[in-house]
Amino acid sequence: MTTGAPETGAPTLAASEPTAPAPRGARRRLDLSWVGLAPFAVYLGLFLVLPTVLALATGLVDGDGALTGENLAALVDPVVLTTFWNSTWVSLLTAAIGALVGALVCYAMLGLPETGFVRTTVDAASGVLAQFGGVMLAFVLIATIGTQGVVTGILDDVFGLDIFANGAWIYALPGLIPAYVIFQVPLMVITFMPALAALKPQWVEAHLTLGGTRGGFWPHIGFPVLAPSFLASFLLLFANAFSSYATAAALASQGSQIVPLQIRTSLTSETVLGRENLAGALALGMIVVVAVVMGLYALIQKRTARWQS
Protein backbone atom coordinates (compact mmCIF):
# COMPACT_ATOMS: atom_id res chain seq x y z
CA MET A 1 0.00 0.00 0.00
CA THR A 2 1.53 3.28 -1.06
CA THR A 3 0.68 6.89 -0.43
CA GLY A 4 1.32 10.01 -2.43
CA ALA A 5 -0.11 11.71 -5.47
CA PRO A 6 -2.95 9.98 -7.24
CA GLU A 7 -2.26 8.10 -10.40
CA THR A 8 -2.47 9.91 -13.65
CA GLY A 9 -5.49 7.98 -14.85
CA ALA A 10 -7.43 8.16 -11.56
CA PRO A 11 -10.66 10.20 -11.64
CA THR A 12 -10.71 13.47 -9.71
CA LEU A 13 -13.51 15.83 -8.57
CA ALA A 14 -14.18 18.38 -11.25
CA ALA A 15 -15.08 21.19 -8.84
CA SER A 16 -13.95 23.86 -11.19
CA GLU A 17 -15.83 22.56 -14.20
CA PRO A 18 -18.82 24.72 -15.14
CA THR A 19 -22.29 23.28 -14.71
CA ALA A 20 -23.95 22.32 -17.91
CA PRO A 21 -26.74 24.76 -18.83
CA ALA A 22 -30.31 23.56 -18.75
CA PRO A 23 -31.81 22.56 -22.08
CA ARG A 24 -33.59 25.34 -23.92
CA GLY A 25 -36.85 23.40 -23.97
CA ALA A 26 -36.92 22.97 -20.17
CA ARG A 27 -39.42 25.17 -18.29
CA ARG A 28 -39.17 26.54 -14.81
CA ARG A 29 -41.51 25.03 -12.28
CA LEU A 30 -44.52 27.26 -11.71
CA ASP A 31 -44.74 28.57 -8.14
CA LEU A 32 -48.29 28.03 -6.90
CA SER A 33 -47.69 28.88 -3.25
CA TRP A 34 -49.80 32.04 -3.62
CA VAL A 35 -52.91 29.97 -4.35
CA GLY A 36 -53.33 29.33 -0.63
CA LEU A 37 -53.84 33.05 -0.06
CA ALA A 38 -56.46 33.38 -2.79
CA PRO A 39 -59.48 32.77 -0.48
CA PHE A 40 -58.19 35.36 1.98
CA ALA A 41 -57.61 37.82 -0.87
CA VAL A 42 -61.19 37.30 -2.05
CA TYR A 43 -62.43 37.84 1.50
CA LEU A 44 -60.49 41.12 1.81
CA GLY A 45 -61.73 42.24 -1.57
CA LEU A 46 -65.39 41.64 -0.74
CA PHE A 47 -65.50 42.88 2.83
CA LEU A 48 -62.75 45.52 2.96
CA VAL A 49 -61.77 46.86 -0.45
CA LEU A 50 -65.25 46.86 -2.01
CA PRO A 51 -66.96 48.67 0.92
CA THR A 52 -64.16 51.24 0.91
CA VAL A 53 -64.61 51.86 -2.81
CA LEU A 54 -68.38 52.13 -2.39
CA ALA A 55 -67.93 54.61 0.45
CA LEU A 56 -65.67 56.72 -1.71
CA ALA A 57 -68.03 56.46 -4.68
CA THR A 58 -71.20 57.35 -2.81
CA GLY A 59 -69.58 59.98 -0.60
CA LEU A 60 -68.23 62.02 -3.52
CA VAL A 61 -71.29 62.01 -5.80
CA ASP A 62 -74.78 63.43 -5.59
CA GLY A 63 -78.10 61.78 -6.35
CA ASP A 64 -77.54 62.19 -10.09
CA GLY A 65 -74.06 60.62 -9.99
CA ALA A 66 -72.18 63.87 -10.47
CA LEU A 67 -69.09 64.71 -8.43
CA THR A 68 -69.80 66.99 -5.50
CA GLY A 69 -68.31 68.08 -2.21
CA GLU A 70 -71.62 68.66 -0.47
CA ASN A 71 -71.54 65.28 1.22
CA LEU A 72 -68.08 65.88 2.65
CA ALA A 73 -69.15 69.34 3.78
CA ALA A 74 -71.73 67.63 5.98
CA LEU A 75 -68.91 66.16 8.07
CA VAL A 76 -68.42 69.57 9.71
CA ASP A 77 -72.10 69.95 10.54
CA PRO A 78 -72.64 70.27 14.33
CA VAL A 79 -74.92 67.23 14.42
CA VAL A 80 -72.38 65.05 12.62
CA LEU A 81 -69.50 66.41 14.70
CA THR A 82 -71.45 65.53 17.83
CA THR A 83 -71.89 61.93 16.70
CA PHE A 84 -68.18 61.67 15.90
CA TRP A 85 -67.34 63.10 19.32
CA ASN A 86 -69.71 60.65 21.03
CA SER A 87 -68.11 57.73 19.19
CA THR A 88 -64.66 59.03 20.10
CA TRP A 89 -65.15 59.49 23.83
CA VAL A 90 -67.08 56.23 24.25
CA SER A 91 -64.33 54.39 22.36
CA LEU A 92 -61.56 56.07 24.38
CA LEU A 93 -63.26 55.38 27.70
CA THR A 94 -64.10 51.74 27.01
CA ALA A 95 -60.65 51.16 25.49
CA ALA A 96 -58.99 52.61 28.60
CA ILE A 97 -61.12 50.50 30.96
CA GLY A 98 -60.63 47.38 28.85
CA ALA A 99 -56.87 47.96 28.58
CA LEU A 100 -56.35 48.49 32.32
CA VAL A 101 -58.57 45.62 33.47
CA GLY A 102 -57.25 43.29 30.77
CA ALA A 103 -53.64 44.12 31.67
CA LEU A 104 -54.35 43.30 35.33
CA VAL A 105 -55.87 39.97 34.30
CA CYS A 106 -52.78 39.21 32.21
CA TYR A 107 -50.51 40.10 35.13
CA ALA A 108 -52.51 37.82 37.45
CA MET A 109 -51.97 34.91 35.02
CA LEU A 110 -48.28 35.63 34.46
CA GLY A 111 -47.02 33.03 36.93
CA LEU A 112 -49.51 30.33 35.91
CA PRO A 113 -48.50 27.47 33.58
CA GLU A 114 -49.68 27.97 30.01
CA THR A 115 -51.27 24.51 29.92
CA GLY A 116 -52.85 24.80 33.36
CA PHE A 117 -56.58 24.78 33.99
CA VAL A 118 -56.91 28.46 34.90
CA ARG A 119 -54.80 29.76 32.03
CA THR A 120 -56.50 27.63 29.38
CA THR A 121 -59.95 28.48 30.75
CA VAL A 122 -59.28 32.23 30.71
CA ASP A 123 -57.80 32.01 27.21
CA ALA A 124 -60.81 30.09 25.92
CA ALA A 125 -63.29 32.42 27.61
CA SER A 126 -61.46 35.47 26.24
CA GLY A 127 -61.59 34.07 22.72
CA VAL A 128 -65.35 33.62 22.99
CA LEU A 129 -66.23 36.84 24.82
CA ALA A 130 -64.09 38.98 22.51
CA GLN A 131 -66.54 38.06 19.72
CA PHE A 132 -69.63 38.26 21.94
CA GLY A 133 -71.73 41.20 20.81
CA GLY A 134 -74.78 42.28 18.91
CA VAL A 135 -78.27 41.20 19.87
CA MET A 136 -77.05 38.47 22.25
CA LEU A 137 -75.01 40.92 24.31
CA ALA A 138 -77.83 43.45 24.31
CA PHE A 139 -80.26 40.79 25.55
CA VAL A 140 -77.91 39.78 28.37
CA LEU A 141 -77.57 43.38 29.54
CA ILE A 142 -81.30 44.06 29.34
CA ALA A 143 -82.08 40.83 31.23
CA THR A 144 -79.58 41.65 34.01
CA ILE A 145 -79.37 45.43 34.45
CA GLY A 146 -82.32 46.58 32.33
CA THR A 147 -85.28 48.43 33.79
CA GLN A 148 -86.86 45.05 34.63
CA GLY A 149 -83.62 43.10 34.92
CA VAL A 150 -82.71 40.56 37.58
CA VAL A 151 -79.87 42.57 39.11
CA THR A 152 -81.95 45.75 38.93
CA GLY A 153 -84.73 44.06 40.92
CA ILE A 154 -82.32 42.71 43.55
CA LEU A 155 -80.69 46.11 44.06
CA ASP A 156 -84.09 47.76 44.41
CA ASP A 157 -85.71 45.15 46.68
CA VAL A 158 -82.75 44.34 48.94
CA PHE A 159 -80.75 47.57 49.06
CA GLY A 160 -83.38 50.09 47.99
CA LEU A 161 -81.12 51.29 45.17
CA ASP A 162 -82.81 52.45 41.99
CA ILE A 163 -80.16 52.60 39.27
CA PHE A 164 -82.68 54.11 36.86
CA ALA A 165 -83.74 57.00 39.08
CA ASN A 166 -82.39 59.46 36.51
CA GLY A 167 -83.81 57.68 33.47
CA ALA A 168 -83.30 54.56 31.39
CA TRP A 169 -79.62 55.25 30.72
CA ILE A 170 -78.96 51.70 29.50
CA TYR A 171 -80.90 52.41 26.32
CA ALA A 172 -78.95 55.61 25.65
CA LEU A 173 -75.30 56.45 25.09
CA PRO A 174 -74.11 55.57 28.65
CA GLY A 175 -75.51 52.08 28.19
CA LEU A 176 -72.87 51.38 25.55
CA ILE A 177 -70.07 51.67 28.11
CA PRO A 178 -70.75 48.42 30.05
CA ALA A 179 -71.70 46.71 26.79
CA TYR A 180 -68.41 47.56 25.11
CA VAL A 181 -66.32 46.79 28.19
CA ILE A 182 -67.64 43.22 28.15
CA PHE A 183 -65.82 42.47 24.88
CA GLN A 184 -62.98 44.98 25.30
CA VAL A 185 -61.46 43.25 28.35
CA PRO A 186 -61.13 39.76 26.76
CA LEU A 187 -59.77 41.33 23.57
CA MET A 188 -57.07 43.01 25.66
CA VAL A 189 -56.23 39.68 27.30
CA ILE A 190 -55.77 38.07 23.89
CA THR A 191 -53.58 40.84 22.46
CA PHE A 192 -51.52 41.83 25.52
CA MET A 193 -50.79 38.46 27.10
CA PRO A 194 -48.12 37.46 24.51
CA ALA A 195 -46.22 40.70 25.17
CA LEU A 196 -46.35 40.21 28.93
CA ALA A 197 -45.28 36.57 28.63
CA ALA A 198 -42.33 37.67 26.47
CA LEU A 199 -40.64 39.31 29.47
CA LYS A 200 -37.53 37.25 30.06
CA PRO A 201 -36.69 36.05 33.60
CA GLN A 202 -33.04 36.84 32.83
CA TRP A 203 -33.92 40.54 32.84
CA VAL A 204 -35.14 40.28 36.43
CA GLU A 205 -32.01 38.38 37.44
CA ALA A 206 -29.76 40.93 35.75
CA HIS A 207 -31.64 43.77 37.45
CA LEU A 208 -31.20 42.14 40.87
CA THR A 209 -27.55 41.39 40.18
CA LEU A 210 -26.88 45.04 39.42
CA GLY A 211 -28.33 46.08 42.78
CA GLY A 212 -31.95 46.65 41.84
CA THR A 213 -35.05 45.46 43.64
CA ARG A 214 -38.02 43.46 42.45
CA GLY A 215 -40.25 46.46 42.96
CA GLY A 216 -37.92 48.63 40.91
CA PHE A 217 -37.92 46.20 37.97
CA TRP A 218 -41.29 47.37 36.67
CA PRO A 219 -40.74 51.16 36.54
CA HIS A 220 -37.22 50.83 35.12
CA ILE A 221 -37.53 47.82 32.78
CA GLY A 222 -40.98 46.19 32.71
CA PHE A 223 -43.15 49.23 32.00
CA PRO A 224 -40.84 50.80 29.38
CA VAL A 225 -40.63 47.50 27.51
CA LEU A 226 -44.37 46.84 27.69
CA ALA A 227 -45.45 50.43 26.95
CA PRO A 228 -45.44 50.04 23.12
CA SER A 229 -47.41 46.78 23.31
CA PHE A 230 -49.88 48.32 25.75
CA LEU A 231 -50.37 51.36 23.51
CA ALA A 232 -50.80 49.15 20.44
CA SER A 233 -53.44 47.08 22.22
CA PHE A 234 -55.17 50.26 23.38
CA LEU A 235 -55.36 51.52 19.78
CA LEU A 236 -56.78 48.18 18.67
CA LEU A 237 -59.46 48.39 21.36
CA PHE A 238 -60.29 51.95 20.30
CA ALA A 239 -60.75 50.91 16.67
CA ASN A 240 -62.84 47.94 17.78
CA ALA A 241 -65.22 50.15 19.77
CA PHE A 242 -65.30 52.96 17.22
CA SER A 243 -66.47 50.64 14.46
CA SER A 244 -68.89 48.59 16.56
CA TYR A 245 -72.48 48.71 15.31
CA ALA A 246 -74.60 45.65 16.17
CA THR A 247 -74.56 46.07 19.95
CA ALA A 248 -75.35 49.78 19.75
CA ALA A 249 -78.14 49.17 17.24
CA ALA A 250 -79.73 46.57 19.51
CA LEU A 251 -79.48 48.67 22.68
CA ALA A 252 -80.10 52.21 21.44
CA SER A 253 -83.20 51.78 19.31
CA GLN A 254 -83.97 55.51 19.34
CA GLY A 255 -81.70 58.27 18.08
CA SER A 256 -78.32 58.27 16.36
CA GLN A 257 -75.85 59.00 19.12
CA ILE A 258 -72.78 57.49 17.41
CA VAL A 259 -71.50 57.42 13.85
CA PRO A 260 -72.57 53.84 12.93
CA LEU A 261 -76.13 54.64 14.03
CA GLN A 262 -76.00 57.92 12.10
CA ILE A 263 -75.03 55.93 9.01
CA ARG A 264 -78.05 53.67 9.58
CA THR A 265 -80.30 56.71 9.81
CA SER A 266 -78.81 58.15 6.63
CA LEU A 267 -79.40 54.92 4.74
CA THR A 268 -82.99 54.54 5.87
CA SER A 269 -84.05 58.18 5.46
CA GLU A 270 -82.23 58.74 2.14
CA THR A 271 -81.49 62.38 2.93
CA VAL A 272 -80.15 63.94 6.10
CA LEU A 273 -79.54 67.66 6.54
CA GLY A 274 -80.62 68.18 2.94
CA ARG A 275 -77.79 66.14 1.47
CA GLU A 276 -78.02 62.86 -0.40
CA ASN A 277 -75.51 60.04 0.01
CA LEU A 278 -74.48 61.34 3.43
CA ALA A 279 -73.99 57.74 4.58
CA GLY A 280 -71.06 57.38 2.19
CA ALA A 281 -69.41 60.51 3.57
CA LEU A 282 -69.91 59.30 7.15
CA ALA A 283 -68.48 55.90 6.25
CA LEU A 284 -65.52 57.61 4.59
CA GLY A 285 -64.91 59.61 7.77
CA MET A 286 -64.94 56.41 9.83
CA ILE A 287 -62.56 54.75 7.39
CA VAL A 288 -60.11 57.63 7.73
CA VAL A 289 -60.22 57.52 11.55
CA VAL A 290 -59.82 53.74 11.72
CA ALA A 291 -57.08 53.78 9.05
CA VAL A 292 -55.06 56.34 11.04
CA VAL A 293 -55.47 54.36 14.25
CA MET A 294 -54.54 51.04 12.64
CA GLY A 295 -51.59 52.69 10.88
CA LEU A 296 -50.27 53.81 14.27
CA TYR A 297 -50.96 50.31 15.58
CA ALA A 298 -48.87 48.77 12.79
CA LEU A 299 -45.97 51.15 13.43
CA ILE A 300 -45.97 50.39 17.15
CA GLN A 301 -46.19 46.65 16.50
CA LYS A 302 -43.00 46.83 14.44
CA ARG A 303 -41.23 48.33 17.43
CA THR A 304 -42.57 45.75 19.87
CA ALA A 305 -41.83 42.74 17.65
CA ARG A 306 -38.19 42.64 18.76
CA TRP A 307 -39.20 42.32 22.42
CA GLN A 308 -41.52 39.38 21.65
CA SER A 309 -38.94 37.37 19.69
C-alpha positions in Angstrom: 0.0 0.0 0.0 1.5 3.3 -1.1 0.7 6.9 -0.4 1.3 10.0 -2.4 -0.1 11.7 -5.5 -3.0 10.0 -7.2 -2.3 8.1 -10.4 -2.5 9.9 -13.7 -5.5 8.0 -14.8 -7.4 8.2 -11.6 -10.7 10.2 -11.6 -10.7 13.5 -9.7 -13.5 15.8 -8.6 -14.2 18.4 -11.2 -15.1 21.2 -8.8 -14.0 23.9 -11.2 -15.8 22.6 -14.2 -18.8 24.7 -15.1 -22.3 23.3 -14.7 -24.0 22.3 -17.9 -26.7 24.8 -18.8 -30.3 23.6 -18.7 -31.8 22.6 -22.1 -33.6 25.3 -23.9 -36.8 23.4 -24.0 -36.9 23.0 -20.2 -39.4 25.2 -18.3 -39.2 26.5 -14.8 -41.5 25.0 -12.3 -44.5 27.3 -11.7 -44.7 28.6 -8.1 -48.3 28.0 -6.9 -47.7 28.9 -3.2 -49.8 32.0 -3.6 -52.9 30.0 -4.4 -53.3 29.3 -0.6 -53.8 33.0 -0.1 -56.5 33.4 -2.8 -59.5 32.8 -0.5 -58.2 35.4 2.0 -57.6 37.8 -0.9 -61.2 37.3 -2.0 -62.4 37.8 1.5 -60.5 41.1 1.8 -61.7 42.2 -1.6 -65.4 41.6 -0.7 -65.5 42.9 2.8 -62.8 45.5 3.0 -61.8 46.9 -0.4 -65.3 46.9 -2.0 -67.0 48.7 0.9 -64.2 51.2 0.9 -64.6 51.9 -2.8 -68.4 52.1 -2.4 -67.9 54.6 0.5 -65.7 56.7 -1.7 -68.0 56.5 -4.7 -71.2 57.3 -2.8 -69.6 60.0 -0.6 -68.2 62.0 -3.5 -71.3 62.0 -5.8 -74.8 63.4 -5.6 -78.1 61.8 -6.4 -77.5 62.2 -10.1 -74.1 60.6 -10.0 -72.2 63.9 -10.5 -69.1 64.7 -8.4 -69.8 67.0 -5.5 -68.3 68.1 -2.2 -71.6 68.7 -0.5 -71.5 65.3 1.2 -68.1 65.9 2.6 -69.1 69.3 3.8 -71.7 67.6 6.0 -68.9 66.2 8.1 -68.4 69.6 9.7 -72.1 70.0 10.5 -72.6 70.3 14.3 -74.9 67.2 14.4 -72.4 65.0 12.6 -69.5 66.4 14.7 -71.5 65.5 17.8 -71.9 61.9 16.7 -68.2 61.7 15.9 -67.3 63.1 19.3 -69.7 60.7 21.0 -68.1 57.7 19.2 -64.7 59.0 20.1 -65.1 59.5 23.8 -67.1 56.2 24.3 -64.3 54.4 22.4 -61.6 56.1 24.4 -63.3 55.4 27.7 -64.1 51.7 27.0 -60.6 51.2 25.5 -59.0 52.6 28.6 -61.1 50.5 31.0 -60.6 47.4 28.9 -56.9 48.0 28.6 -56.4 48.5 32.3 -58.6 45.6 33.5 -57.3 43.3 30.8 -53.6 44.1 31.7 -54.4 43.3 35.3 -55.9 40.0 34.3 -52.8 39.2 32.2 -50.5 40.1 35.1 -52.5 37.8 37.5 -52.0 34.9 35.0 -48.3 35.6 34.5 -47.0 33.0 36.9 -49.5 30.3 35.9 -48.5 27.5 33.6 -49.7 28.0 30.0 -51.3 24.5 29.9 -52.8 24.8 33.4 -56.6 24.8 34.0 -56.9 28.5 34.9 -54.8 29.8 32.0 -56.5 27.6 29.4 -60.0 28.5 30.8 -59.3 32.2 30.7 -57.8 32.0 27.2 -60.8 30.1 25.9 -63.3 32.4 27.6 -61.5 35.5 26.2 -61.6 34.1 22.7 -65.4 33.6 23.0 -66.2 36.8 24.8 -64.1 39.0 22.5 -66.5 38.1 19.7 -69.6 38.3 21.9 -71.7 41.2 20.8 -74.8 42.3 18.9 -78.3 41.2 19.9 -77.0 38.5 22.2 -75.0 40.9 24.3 -77.8 43.5 24.3 -80.3 40.8 25.5 -77.9 39.8 28.4 -77.6 43.4 29.5 -81.3 44.1 29.3 -82.1 40.8 31.2 -79.6 41.6 34.0 -79.4 45.4 34.4 -82.3 46.6 32.3 -85.3 48.4 33.8 -86.9 45.1 34.6 -83.6 43.1 34.9 -82.7 40.6 37.6 -79.9 42.6 39.1 -82.0 45.7 38.9 -84.7 44.1 40.9 -82.3 42.7 43.5 -80.7 46.1 44.1 -84.1 47.8 44.4 -85.7 45.1 46.7 -82.7 44.3 48.9 -80.8 47.6 49.1 -83.4 50.1 48.0 -81.1 51.3 45.2 -82.8 52.5 42.0 -80.2 52.6 39.3 -82.7 54.1 36.9 -83.7 57.0 39.1 -82.4 59.5 36.5 -83.8 57.7 33.5 -83.3 54.6 31.4 -79.6 55.2 30.7 -79.0 51.7 29.5 -80.9 52.4 26.3 -79.0 55.6 25.6 -75.3 56.5 25.1 -74.1 55.6 28.7 -75.5 52.1 28.2 -72.9 51.4 25.6 -70.1 51.7 28.1 -70.7 48.4 30.1 -71.7 46.7 26.8 -68.4 47.6 25.1 -66.3 46.8 28.2 -67.6 43.2 28.2 -65.8 42.5 24.9 -63.0 45.0 25.3 -61.5 43.3 28.4 -61.1 39.8 26.8 -59.8 41.3 23.6 -57.1 43.0 25.7 -56.2 39.7 27.3 -55.8 38.1 23.9 -53.6 40.8 22.5 -51.5 41.8 25.5 -50.8 38.5 27.1 -48.1 37.5 24.5 -46.2 40.7 25.2 -46.3 40.2 28.9 -45.3 36.6 28.6 -42.3 37.7 26.5 -40.6 39.3 29.5 -37.5 37.2 30.1 -36.7 36.1 33.6 -33.0 36.8 32.8 -33.9 40.5 32.8 -35.1 40.3 36.4 -32.0 38.4 37.4 -29.8 40.9 35.7 -31.6 43.8 37.4 -31.2 42.1 40.9 -27.5 41.4 40.2 -26.9 45.0 39.4 -28.3 46.1 42.8 -32.0 46.7 41.8 -35.1 45.5 43.6 -38.0 43.5 42.4 -40.3 46.5 43.0 -37.9 48.6 40.9 -37.9 46.2 38.0 -41.3 47.4 36.7 -40.7 51.2 36.5 -37.2 50.8 35.1 -37.5 47.8 32.8 -41.0 46.2 32.7 -43.2 49.2 32.0 -40.8 50.8 29.4 -40.6 47.5 27.5 -44.4 46.8 27.7 -45.5 50.4 26.9 -45.4 50.0 23.1 -47.4 46.8 23.3 -49.9 48.3 25.8 -50.4 51.4 23.5 -50.8 49.2 20.4 -53.4 47.1 22.2 -55.2 50.3 23.4 -55.4 51.5 19.8 -56.8 48.2 18.7 -59.5 48.4 21.4 -60.3 51.9 20.3 -60.7 50.9 16.7 -62.8 47.9 17.8 -65.2 50.1 19.8 -65.3 53.0 17.2 -66.5 50.6 14.5 -68.9 48.6 16.6 -72.5 48.7 15.3 -74.6 45.7 16.2 -74.6 46.1 20.0 -75.4 49.8 19.7 -78.1 49.2 17.2 -79.7 46.6 19.5 -79.5 48.7 22.7 -80.1 52.2 21.4 -83.2 51.8 19.3 -84.0 55.5 19.3 -81.7 58.3 18.1 -78.3 58.3 16.4 -75.9 59.0 19.1 -72.8 57.5 17.4 -71.5 57.4 13.9 -72.6 53.8 12.9 -76.1 54.6 14.0 -76.0 57.9 12.1 -75.0 55.9 9.0 -78.0 53.7 9.6 -80.3 56.7 9.8 -78.8 58.1 6.6 -79.4 54.9 4.7 -83.0 54.5 5.9 -84.1 58.2 5.5 -82.2 58.7 2.1 -81.5 62.4 2.9 -80.1 63.9 6.1 -79.5 67.7 6.5 -80.6 68.2 2.9 -77.8 66.1 1.5 -78.0 62.9 -0.4 -75.5 60.0 0.0 -74.5 61.3 3.4 -74.0 57.7 4.6 -71.1 57.4 2.2 -69.4 60.5 3.6 -69.9 59.3 7.1 -68.5 55.9 6.3 -65.5 57.6 4.6 -64.9 59.6 7.8 -64.9 56.4 9.8 -62.6 54.8 7.4 -60.1 57.6 7.7 -60.2 57.5 11.5 -59.8 53.7 11.7 -57.1 53.8 9.1 -55.1 56.3 11.0 -55.5 54.4 14.3 -54.5 51.0 12.6 -51.6 52.7 10.9 -50.3 53.8 14.3 -51.0 50.3 15.6 -48.9 48.8 12.8 -46.0 51.1 13.4 -46.0 50.4 17.1 -46.2 46.7 16.5 -43.0 46.8 14.4 -41.2 48.3 17.4 -42.6 45.7 19.9 -41.8 42.7 17.6 -38.2 42.6 18.8 -39.2 42.3 22.4 -41.5 39.4 21.7 -38.9 37.4 19.7 
